[in-house]
Amino acid sequence: MTDISTRKDSGNNADFYQKRIFLDTAPLIYFIEGHSTYQDKLMAYFTSNDNGDFTFITSSIALLEVLVKPLKEGKSKLVTQYKIRFL
């Protein structure tokens, strides 16, 4: 897993420490569905978010966008994963 420590003394990531970071649709889909070449990096960012290093924010529109396809295809487990993580 990639280390992206966001403590104040950590160089480039210091810009993220204690900030709110907007998360758009694509990274949400890539993270939850796990089919991205960015998965390791996304896991590190979501872990840092969970640890309180910074806070992700997103819009209700982005949340609706990530739910459209799973709802349309009847993928209730995937819908539940999104809801657990983001609602």
Backbone as ProteinMPNN parsed JSONL, in Angstrom:
{"seq_chain_A": "MTDISTRKDSGNNADFYQKRIFLDTAPLIYFIEGHSTYQDKLMAYFTSNDNGDFTFITSSIALLEVLVKPLKEGKSKLVTQYKIRFL", "coords_chain_A": {"N_chain_A": [[0.844, -1.183, 0.0], [0.464, 2.247, -0.69], [2.141, 4.84, 1.019], [0.853, 7.757, 2.222], [1.308, 9.74, 4.108], [-0.067, 12.474, 5.795], [0.783, 14.329, 7.552], [1.95, 17.436, 8.98], [4.677, 17.724, 8.433], [5.274, 16.35, 6.119], [6.051, 16.96, 3.47], [4.95, 17.155, 0.135], [2.308, 16.251, 0.639], [1.516, 17.725, 2.768], [-0.066, 19.841, 2.086], [-2.621, 18.801, 2.091], [-3.279, 18.279, 4.721], [-5.601, 18.377, 7.308], [-7.551, 19.541, 5.682], [-10.422, 20.05, 3.529], [-11.308, 17.959, 0.936], [-12.543, 17.826, -2.283], [-14.28, 15.205, -3.788], [-14.837, 13.702, -6.786], [-16.994, 11.89, -9.093], [-15.628, 9.736, -10.561], [-13.271, 8.821, -8.979], [-14.658, 7.793, -6.78], [-16.119, 5.656, -7.869], [-13.989, 4.098, -8.898], [-12.671, 3.426, -6.503], [-14.616, 2.044, -4.875], [-15.487, -0.015, -6.611], [-13.127, -1.178, -7.269], [-11.553, -1.569, -9.632], [-9.341, -0.329, -10.815], [-6.267, 1.076, -11.989], [-5.372, 2.778, -10.176], [-5.933, 1.915, -7.656], [-4.342, 1.237, -5.333], [-3.285, 3.737, -4.58], [-5.664, 5.162, -4.185], [-6.742, 3.688, -2.049], [-4.916, 4.356, -0.049], [-5.438, 7.11, 0.19], [-8.15, 7.075, 1.011], [-7.855, 5.725, 3.414], [-6.318, 7.588, 4.848], [-8.219, 9.607, 4.961], [-10.151, 8.298, 6.533], [-8.683, 8.152, 8.87], [-8.734, 10.723, 9.714], [-6.97, 12.61, 8.764], [-7.508, 14.317, 6.662], [-10.536, 15.551, 5.144], [-12.892, 14.113, 3.057], [-15.182, 15.524, 0.783], [-18.197, 15.493, -1.085], [-20.632, 15.763, -3.718], [-24.239, 15.653, -3.767], [-25.068, 15.082, -6.285], [-22.88, 13.699, -7.406], [-23.009, 11.401, -5.837], [-25.481, 10.389, -6.678], [-24.814, 9.879, -9.336], [-22.97, 7.744, -9.097], [-24.632, 5.747, -8.274], [-26.451, 5.183, -10.303], [-25.85, 3.234, -12.428], [-25.396, 0.736, -10.959], [-27.954, 0.493, -9.752], [-29.621, 0.363, -11.992], [-28.73, -2.003, -13.134], [-29.44, -3.808, -11.231], [-27.717, -4.429, -9.111], [-27.6, -4.933, -6.108], [-25.866, -5.393, -3.927], [-23.646, -3.829, -4.542], [-24.806, -1.288, -4.566], [-25.423, -1.131, -1.86], [-22.808, -1.1, -0.807], [-21.912, 1.433, -1.67], [-23.731, 3.068, -0.293], [-23.161, 2.481, 2.395], [-20.552, 3.434, 2.596], [-20.742, 6.144, 1.886], [-23.039, 7.434, 2.811]], "CA_chain_A": [[0.0, 0.0, 0.0], [1.195, 3.503, -0.781], [2.096, 5.682, 2.211], [0.662, 9.169, 1.876], [1.192, 10.469, 5.361], [-0.46, 13.857, 5.553], [1.198, 15.166, 8.675], [2.466, 18.742, 8.55], [6.07, 17.677, 8.013], [5.411, 15.284, 5.127], [6.332, 17.412, 2.118], [3.859, 17.471, -0.779], [1.0, 15.945, 1.211], [1.193, 18.689, 3.814], [-1.14, 20.692, 1.585], [-3.902, 18.163, 2.371], [-3.505, 18.077, 6.154], [-6.728, 19.077, 7.939], [-8.321, 20.263, 4.66], [-11.535, 19.351, 2.897], [-10.943, 17.612, -0.431], [-13.715, 17.418, -3.056], [-14.115, 13.938, -4.489], [-15.797, 13.59, -7.876], [-17.573, 10.573, -9.349], [-14.702, 8.682, -11.013], [-12.524, 8.16, -7.895], [-15.591, 7.02, -5.952], [-16.377, 4.403, -8.581], [-12.752, 3.316, -8.93], [-12.366, 2.902, -5.174], [-15.604, 1.063, -4.433], [-15.549, -1.163, -7.497], [-11.798, -1.777, -7.226], [-11.057, -2.0, -10.939], [-8.535, 0.778, -11.327], [-4.822, 1.039, -11.776], [-5.123, 3.718, -9.083], [-6.526, 1.355, -6.439], [-3.451, 1.359, -4.17], [-3.228, 5.143, -4.189], [-6.985, 5.515, -3.639], [-6.856, 3.062, -0.728], [-4.122, 5.168, 0.875], [-6.162, 8.36, 0.437], [-9.338, 6.794, 1.801], [-7.385, 5.406, 4.758], [-5.973, 8.862, 5.488], [-9.493, 10.261, 5.251], [-10.73, 7.591, 7.683], [-7.862, 8.474, 10.047], [-8.951, 12.112, 10.079], [-5.906, 13.493, 8.281], [-8.25, 15.307, 5.891], [-11.937, 15.159, 4.998], [-13.474, 14.126, 1.723], [-16.55, 15.982, 0.592], [-18.684, 15.229, -2.428], [-21.952, 16.351, -3.92], [-25.344, 14.696, -3.899], [-25.091, 14.688, -7.697], [-21.872, 12.646, -7.582], [-23.544, 10.179, -5.231], [-26.504, 9.873, -7.593], [-24.131, 9.349, -10.524], [-22.366, 6.438, -8.832], [-25.683, 4.76, -8.022], [-27.298, 4.942, -11.483], [-25.577, 1.961, -13.103], [-25.717, -0.419, -10.111], [-29.406, 0.376, -9.593], [-30.17, -0.052, -13.288], [-28.344, -3.394, -13.37], [-29.905, -4.635, -10.116], [-26.573, -4.858, -8.283], [-27.944, -4.416, -4.779], [-24.692, -5.409, -3.038], [-22.833, -2.664, -4.89], [-25.557, -0.128, -4.06], [-25.226, -1.131, -0.406], [-21.432, -0.655, -0.534], [-21.886, 2.891, -1.827], [-24.501, 3.687, 0.781], [-22.412, 2.321, 3.651], [-19.352, 4.262, 2.576], [-20.927, 7.573, 1.614], [-24.246, 8.043, 3.388]], "C_chain_A": [[0.886, 1.242, 0.0], [1.049, 4.295, 0.516], [1.939, 7.13, 1.783], [0.467, 9.986, 3.144], [0.93, 11.944, 5.103], [-0.108, 14.761, 6.729], [1.888, 16.416, 8.157], [3.892, 18.704, 8.028], [6.309, 16.714, 6.846], [5.553, 15.773, 3.69], [5.084, 17.745, 1.332], [2.475, 17.25, -0.188], [0.604, 16.9, 2.328], [0.078, 19.623, 3.377], [-2.518, 20.122, 1.889], [-4.258, 18.152, 3.858], [-4.595, 19.005, 6.688], [-7.553, 19.909, 6.953], [-9.514, 19.416, 4.231], [-11.195, 19.179, 1.426], [-12.201, 17.155, -1.161], [-13.395, 16.167, -3.863], [-15.214, 13.817, -5.532], [-16.158, 12.12, -8.114], [-16.546, 9.484, -9.658], [-13.909, 8.049, -9.867], [-13.42, 7.351, -6.958], [-15.86, 5.654, -6.576], [-15.134, 3.52, -8.572], [-12.459, 2.684, -7.574], [-13.333, 1.789, -4.776], [-15.591, -0.189, -5.297], [-14.196, -1.831, -7.693], [-11.233, -2.237, -8.564], [-10.18, -0.935, -11.591], [-7.055, 0.539, -11.085], [-4.423, 1.971, -10.632], [-5.563, 3.167, -7.733], [-5.631, 1.519, -5.213], [-3.4, 2.797, -3.659], [-4.56, 5.584, -3.577], [-7.182, 4.924, -2.244], [-6.096, 3.882, 0.305], [-4.839, 6.474, 1.207], [-7.408, 8.127, 1.295], [-8.961, 6.413, 3.234], [-7.01, 6.676, 5.51], [-7.225, 9.659, 5.841], [-10.139, 9.626, 6.482], [-9.986, 7.903, 8.974], [-8.004, 9.923, 10.489], [-7.871, 13.074, 9.627], [-6.465, 14.622, 7.427], [-9.661, 14.769, 5.706], [-12.344, 15.222, 3.54], [-14.862, 14.734, 1.784], [-16.927, 15.644, -0.841], [-20.07, 15.836, -2.548], [-23.004, 15.26, -3.991], [-25.449, 14.228, -5.35], [-24.073, 13.583, -7.965], [-22.375, 11.333, -6.993], [-24.637, 9.564, -6.098], [-25.86, 9.247, -8.824], [-23.546, 7.962, -10.274], [-23.415, 5.354, -8.622], [-26.484, 4.376, -9.262], [-27.077, 3.559, -12.082], [-25.869, 0.757, -12.206], [-27.229, -0.602, -9.894], [-30.052, -0.158, -10.862], [-29.903, -1.533, -13.556], [-28.753, -4.329, -12.237], [-28.8, -5.171, -9.227], [-26.735, -4.291, -6.872], [-26.763, -4.415, -3.811], [-23.8, -4.195, -3.287], [-23.503, -1.376, -4.405], [-25.354, -0.013, -2.558], [-23.825, -0.666, -0.042], [-21.316, 0.86, -0.641], [-22.587, 3.576, -0.672], [-23.765, 3.615, 2.117], [-21.248, 3.294, 3.698], [-19.655, 5.756, 2.564], [-22.198, 8.205, 2.163], [-24.209, 7.991, 4.894]], "O_chain_A": [[1.942, 1.259, 0.632], [-0.054, 4.407, 1.051], [2.784, 7.671, 1.069], [-0.435, 10.82, 3.23], [1.613, 12.581, 4.301], [-0.665, 15.851, 6.864], [2.357, 16.446, 7.019], [4.281, 19.575, 7.25], [7.447, 16.305, 6.615], [5.196, 15.041, 2.767], [4.247, 18.522, 1.791], [1.553, 18.006, -0.496], [-0.539, 16.876, 2.783], [-0.652, 20.146, 4.219], [-3.493, 20.872, 1.942], [-5.432, 18.028, 4.207], [-4.531, 20.226, 6.547], [-8.188, 20.884, 7.355], [-9.595, 18.226, 4.534], [-10.837, 20.143, 0.748], [-12.861, 16.211, -0.727], [-12.365, 16.089, -4.533], [-16.397, 13.828, -5.192], [-15.679, 11.229, -7.413], [-16.6, 8.408, -9.062], [-13.874, 6.822, -9.783], [-12.99, 6.339, -6.405], [-15.831, 4.629, -5.894], [-15.217, 2.329, -8.272], [-12.042, 1.527, -7.507], [-12.902, 0.706, -4.381], [-15.675, -1.303, -4.778], [-14.126, -2.937, -8.229], [-10.493, -3.22, -8.605], [-10.285, -0.685, -12.792], [-6.653, -0.105, -10.117], [-3.28, 1.955, -10.177], [-5.56, 3.906, -6.749], [-6.12, 1.904, -4.151], [-3.464, 3.04, -2.454], [-4.582, 6.294, -2.571], [-7.728, 5.584, -1.36], [-6.584, 4.082, 1.418], [-4.854, 6.901, 2.361], [-7.684, 8.905, 2.209], [-9.686, 6.752, 4.17], [-7.35, 6.823, 6.684], [-7.287, 10.304, 6.887], [-10.618, 10.331, 7.37], [-10.585, 7.918, 10.049], [-7.457, 10.315, 11.52], [-7.849, 14.228, 10.053], [-5.961, 15.745, 7.46], [-9.941, 13.631, 6.083], [-12.17, 16.241, 2.873], [-15.621, 14.488, 2.722], [-16.059, 15.527, -1.707], [-20.611, 16.363, -1.576], [-22.697, 14.094, -4.242], [-25.873, 13.102, -5.611], [-24.377, 12.627, -8.679], [-22.185, 10.271, -7.587], [-24.705, 8.342, -6.234], [-26.308, 8.204, -9.3], [-23.619, 7.096, -11.145], [-23.12, 4.168, -8.775], [-27.136, 3.332, -9.265], [-28.029, 2.792, -12.227], [-26.538, -0.173, -12.655], [-27.718, -1.731, -9.859], [-30.925, -1.025, -10.809], [-30.74, -2.23, -14.131], [-28.445, -5.52, -12.278], [-28.932, -6.25, -8.65], [-26.095, -3.307, -6.5], [-26.666, -3.53, -2.961], [-23.264, -3.607, -2.347], [-22.833, -0.48, -3.892], [-25.137, 1.082, -2.04], [-23.655, 0.08, 0.922], [-20.69, 1.498, 0.206], [-22.083, 4.561, -0.133], [-23.751, 4.584, 2.876], [-20.99, 3.909, 4.733], [-18.921, 6.547, 3.156], [-22.407, 9.406, 1.991], [-25.14, 8.457, 5.551]]}, "name": "protein", "num_of_chains": 1, "seq": "MTDISTRKDSGNNADFYQKRIFLDTAPLIYFIEGHSTYQDKLMAYFTSNDNGDFTFITSSIALLEVLVKPLKEGKSKLVTQYKIRFL"}
